[in-house]
């Protein structure tokens, strides 16, 4: 019988300095993770090496997913700022014209 070398949720939580609940939340948030990367050994669940890598890089992956959204929001904000500055220039000209009259 070939023994797979995986890590338990407890070992992984100590290694990543996260709670066991946080590890379980990560496992549950990845579709199909339990069926592909976990197996039972006696009374505990073990995670294979590929699953360990996925969980270790979970935060990095989430940040990369959010990064394009932030860039789009920043671009949108810059466009709004430019429009508002143009409107202020027009209003300043209107006020100057009224003061001259």
C-alpha positions in Angstrom: 0.0 0.0 0.0 1.4 3.4 -1.0 1.1 6.0 1.8 0.3 9.5 0.5 2.1 12.2 2.4 -0.3 15.0 3.1 -0.9 17.4 5.8 -3.8 17.6 8.3 -5.8 20.8 8.7 -4.1 21.3 12.1 -0.6 21.0 10.6 -1.5 23.3 7.8 -3.0 25.9 10.2 0.2 25.9 12.3 2.3 26.2 9.2 0.3 29.1 7.7 -0.4 30.7 11.1 -4.2 30.5 10.5 -7.0 29.0 12.6 -8.4 25.7 11.7 -11.7 27.4 10.9 -9.9 29.7 8.4 -8.4 26.7 6.7 -11.9 25.1 6.5 -13.3 28.3 5.0 -10.7 28.3 2.3 -11.3 24.7 1.6 -15.1 25.3 1.3 -14.7 28.4 -0.9 -12.7 26.5 -3.6 -15.1 24.5 -5.8 -14.3 20.7 -5.8 -11.4 21.1 -3.4 -12.5 18.4 -1.0 -13.1 15.8 -3.7 -9.8 16.5 -5.5 -7.3 17.3 -2.8 -8.4 15.6 0.5 -8.6 12.1 1.7 -9.4 10.4 5.0 -6.7 8.7 7.1 -8.2 6.9 10.1 -10.2 9.7 11.8 -8.8 12.8 10.2 -8.7 14.6 6.9 -5.5 15.0 5.0 -4.7 17.5 2.2 -2.4 16.5 -0.6 0.6 18.6 -1.6 -1.1 20.3 -4.5 -4.0 21.2 -2.2 -1.5 22.6 0.4 0.0 24.8 -2.3 -3.4 26.0 -3.4 -4.3 27.0 0.2 -1.0 28.6 0.8 -1.4 30.8 -2.3 -5.1 31.5 -1.6 -4.6 35.1 -0.4 -2.2 35.9 -3.3 -4.8 34.6 -5.8 -7.6 36.6 -4.2 -5.5 39.8 -4.3 -4.7 39.2 -8.0 -8.4 38.8 -8.7 -9.2 42.1 -7.0 -6.4 44.1 -8.6 -8.0 44.6 -12.1 -11.2 45.8 -10.3 -9.2 48.4 -8.4 -7.5 49.6 -11.5 -10.8 50.0 -13.3 -12.2 51.9 -10.4 -9.2 54.2 -10.3 -9.5 55.0 -14.0 -13.2 55.7 -13.5 -12.4 58.1 -10.6 -9.8 59.9 -12.7 -12.3 60.4 -15.5 -14.9 61.8 -13.1 -12.2 64.1 -11.6 -11.3 65.5 -15.0 -15.0 66.1 -15.9 -15.5 67.9 -12.6 -12.4 70.1 -13.1 -13.7 71.1 -16.6 -17.0 72.0 -15.1 -15.3 74.1 -12.4 -13.3 76.0 -15.1 -16.5 76.7 -17.0 -18.2 78.0 -13.8 -15.2 80.2 -13.0 -15.4 81.7 -16.5 -19.2 82.3 -16.0 -18.6 84.0 -12.7 -15.8 86.2 -14.1 -18.1 87.2 -17.0 -20.9 88.1 -14.5 -18.5 90.2 -12.4 -17.4 92.2 -15.5 -20.9 93.0 -16.6 
